[in-house]
Amino acid sequence: RQRWRSDGRALQKLPVHMGLVVTEEEPSYADMASLVVWCMAVGISYVSVYDHNGIFKRNNSRLMDEILKQQQELLGLDCSKYTVEFANQDKADQVLNCQSTLKVLSPEDGKADIVKAAQNFCQLVAQQQRTYTDLDVNVLDNLLSSTNGFPDPDLVLKFGPVDSTLGFLPWHIRLTEIVSLPSHLNISYEDFFSALHHYAACEQRWGK
């Protein structure tokens, strides 16, 4: 536990929001739970879990059971206040405590959410509550429901052989650093921390 905390502090920069994107056909609940708990342990505030088939979201209780189990085993009493929220659901589920927030996303939280936001904006214009000239990045951000309260991802870990994020938050990752790893299956903490170290060392020019 002490090592994880010191690892997080030792990095030059730590992502505020990390996306964990699985492009493989057979997702592993245990391995994904390990990744989420490691994110919590090093001090990452927001975590998004995504697979292109929506398996984790459909079976979020199974994923949460695994996270809870590993949280107790790995972090013990070190944690307090861990809030878990599933995107596009009104109810937030409380699990064991740690200062991280998790969203479990599926493709409906990507392009479909942008379409819904555009429709909502058009309705506001039709109702004369907005004009078309009001539309800008901030307005659209506020209309998107899947990431309400979440900052844009700083870092995405993409697992699998597919050279694509397969619909993961297409609006939000325009400035995101993406690190590709061969698989999330049997991933080690060393692989995870190596990706964090890569992110900490990269120079982000923000389009300059």
C-alpha positions in Angstrom: 0.0 0.0 0.0 2.8 2.4 0.9 4.5 1.6 -2.4 1.4 2.5 -4.5 1.0 5.8 -2.7 4.7 6.7 -3.1 4.6 5.6 -6.8 1.8 8.1 -7.4 3.6 10.9 -5.6 6.9 10.1 -7.5 5.4 10.7 -10.9 5.9 14.1 -12.5 2.2 14.3 -13.3 -0.7 12.0 -12.7 -3.8 11.8 -14.8 -6.9 13.2 -13.2 -9.2 11.1 -15.3 -8.0 7.8 -16.8 -10.0 5.7 -19.3 -9.6 1.9 -19.4 -10.7 0.8 -22.9 -10.9 -3.0 -23.7 -11.1 -3.9 -27.4 -10.8 -7.6 -26.8 -13.8 -9.9 -27.2 -13.5 -11.6 -23.8 -13.2 -9.0 -21.0 -11.9 -10.1 -17.6 -13.7 -8.8 -14.5 -10.9 -9.7 -12.2 -8.2 -8.0 -14.3 -10.3 -4.9 -14.9 -11.0 -4.7 -11.1 -7.3 -4.8 -10.5 -6.7 -1.9 -12.8 -9.5 0.2 -11.2 -8.1 -0.5 -7.7 -4.6 0.4 -8.8 -5.9 3.7 -10.2 -7.5 4.4 -6.8 -4.3 3.4 -4.9 -2.0 5.8 -6.8 -4.5 8.7 -6.5 -6.3 9.0 -9.8 -9.6 10.8 -9.1 -11.8 9.7 -12.0 -11.8 6.3 -13.8 -13.8 5.3 -16.9 -14.2 1.6 -17.8 -15.3 0.9 -21.4 -15.7 -2.1 -23.7 -17.2 -1.9 -27.2 -19.8 -4.6 -26.6 -21.1 -3.0 -23.3 -20.4 -6.2 -21.4 -19.0 -4.4 -18.3 -22.0 -2.0 -18.2 -24.6 -4.7 -18.6 -22.9 -6.7 -15.8 -21.9 -3.8 -13.6 -22.9 -5.5 -10.4 -20.5 -8.4 -11.2 -17.7 -5.9 -11.9 -18.5 -4.0 -8.7 -18.4 -7.2 -6.6 -14.9 -7.9 -8.0 -13.7 -4.4 -7.3 -15.1 -4.5 -3.8 -13.3 -7.8 -3.1 -10.0 -6.6 -4.4 -10.3 -3.3 -2.7 -10.7 -5.1 0.6 -7.8 -7.4 -0.1 -5.4 -4.9 -1.5 -6.2 -1.7 0.3 -7.7 -2.9 3.5 -8.7 0.0 5.8 -6.7 2.5 3.9 -9.6 3.6 1.8 -12.5 5.9 2.5 -15.3 7.3 0.3 -15.3 5.4 -2.9 -18.2 6.6 -5.0 -19.3 4.5 -8.0 -21.7 6.0 -10.6 -22.9 4.2 -13.8 -23.4 6.5 -16.7 -26.9 7.3 -17.8 -28.4 5.9 -14.6 -30.0 8.2 -12.1 -28.9 6.3 -9.0 -25.4 6.4 -7.8 -24.2 3.2 -6.0 -22.0 3.5 -2.9 -19.3 1.0 -2.4 -16.4 0.9 0.0 -14.7 4.2 0.6 -11.8 5.6 -1.5 -11.5 9.0 -3.1 -12.1 8.0 -6.7 -15.2 8.1 -8.9 -15.9 5.4 -11.5 -18.1 5.4 -14.5 -18.8 2.3 -16.5 -19.5 3.2 -20.1 -20.6 1.5 -23.3 -21.0 2.7 -27.0 -24.3 4.4 -26.2 -22.4 6.9 -24.1 -20.3 8.0 -27.1 -21.8 9.0 -30.5 -25.4 8.3 -29.3 -24.9 10.7 -26.4 -23.6 13.4 -28.9 -26.7 12.9 -31.1 -29.0 13.2 -28.0 -27.2 16.4 -26.9 -27.6 17.9 -30.4 -31.3 17.0 -30.3 -31.7 18.6 -26.9 -30.0 21.8 -28.2 -32.3 21.9 -31.2 -35.3 21.7 -28.9 -34.0 24.6 -26.8 -33.6 26.6 -30.0 -37.1 25.7 -31.1 -38.4 26.8 -27.7 -36.5 30.0 -28.1 -34.5 29.3 -24.9 -31.3 29.3 -27.0 -30.2 30.6 -30.4 -28.0 28.7 -32.8 -25.1 31.1 -32.2 -25.0 29.9 -28.5 -23.6 26.5 -29.5 -19.9 26.2 -28.5 -17.7 23.6 -26.8 -18.8 24.4 -23.3 -22.5 24.3 -24.2 -22.1 20.9 -25.8 -20.1 19.6 -22.9 -22.9 20.6 -20.5 -25.5 18.8 -22.6 -23.6 15.5 -22.7 -25.0 13.2 -20.0 -22.5 10.3 -20.1 -19.7 12.4 -18.6 -21.6 14.8 -16.4 -19.3 15.9 -13.6 -16.2 14.3 -15.2 -13.3 16.1 -16.7 -12.0 15.0 -20.1 -9.7 12.0 -19.9 -6.0 12.8 -19.6 -4.9 9.3 -20.4 -6.5 6.3 -22.0 -5.1 2.8 -21.6 -6.3 0.8 -24.7 -6.1 -3.0 -24.4 -6.1 -5.3 -27.3 -4.9 -5.7 -30.9 -7.4 -3.2 -32.5 -5.9 0.1 -33.5 -9.0 2.1 -32.4 -10.8 3.2 -29.3 -14.0 1.8 -30.8 -16.3 4.7 -29.9 -15.0 5.6 -26.5 -16.0 9.2 -25.7 -15.2 10.5 -29.2 -15.9 14.1 -28.2 -13.8 14.1 -25.1 -10.5 12.5 -26.2 -9.3 15.2 -28.7 -6.4 16.1 -26.3 -6.1 12.7 -24.6 -2.8 10.7 -24.5 -3.5 7.1 -25.6 -1.2 4.3 -24.5 -1.8 0.9 -26.2 -1.1 -2.4 -24.3 -1.4 -5.9 -25.8 -4.0 -7.1 -23.4 -5.7 -6.5 -20.1 -5.6 -10.2 -19.3 -3.2 -11.1 -16.5 -1.9 -7.5 -16.6 0.7 -6.7 -13.9 1.1 -3.7 -11.8 4.4 -3.1 -13.4 2.8 -2.8 -16.8 0.2 -0.4 -15.4 2.8 1.8 -13.7 5.0 1.8 -16.8 2.1 3.3 -18.7 1.7 6.0 -16.1 5.4 6.7 -16.3 5.1 7.0 -20.1 2.3 9.6 -19.6 4.2 11.5 -16.9 7.2 11.8 -19.3 5.3 12.8 -22.4 5.2 16.4 -23.6 1.7 17.5 -24.5 1.8 20.5 -26.9 -2.0 21.0 -27.1 -1.9 21.3 -30.9 1.0 23.8 -31.0 
